[in-house]
Amino acid sequence: MEVWPGFGSSGRIVVCTRSGLKAVSRQELPTPRPSPASLPHACTAATVAANLEREGHRVLTEREIMAHERSEGERVYSARVREDRFHRPDLIALADPPEAIEVELSDKSSRRLDEILDGWTWAILENKVSRVRYLCSPRAMPYVRRAVDRMRETADVEVEKLEEERHARRLPQ
């Protein structure tokens, strides 16, 4: 394990090394390579995952989703956004069927959001996921809401505001 100083309001950051992953029998997971640009999102997603697990949910992180899909040989939880491209959610809350969770802190282009939401619509219809929950910062909220409003198909997509305190959002059980 490596412990890094905090970034913004994140507190200290603990990163599991390759030998650490081996020690906990999780060699299938890629070694995390956080960058200053990705740390706020990674810390927020980790906080959301920890809150969900504290409430009794079983959660897969993006790295765990990637490892699971690699072992299955198919995109079990990812949404197809183009013929040859997929979008993996930030988290999956395991249930029957699972729930995809997206953490949005900054704005994405409307084209990209439309593409991702179209992929999630199909993933819901295919029963890959039961619904998609967008947890948004105040900055990202209007972009995601407009994208959901543009959707032609009716899909179970919810848009919610992240809690202000470290952007942590607890989901109801």
Secondary structure, 3 states (H helix, E strand, C coil): CEEECCCCCCCCEEECCHHHHHHCCCCCCCCCCCCCCCHHHHHHHHHHHHHHHHCCCEEEEHHHHHHHHHHHCCCCCCEEEECCEEECCCEEEECCCCEEEEEECCCCCHHHHHHHHHHHHHHHHCCCCCEEEEEECCCCHHHHHHHHHHCCCCCCEEEEECCCHHHCCCCCC
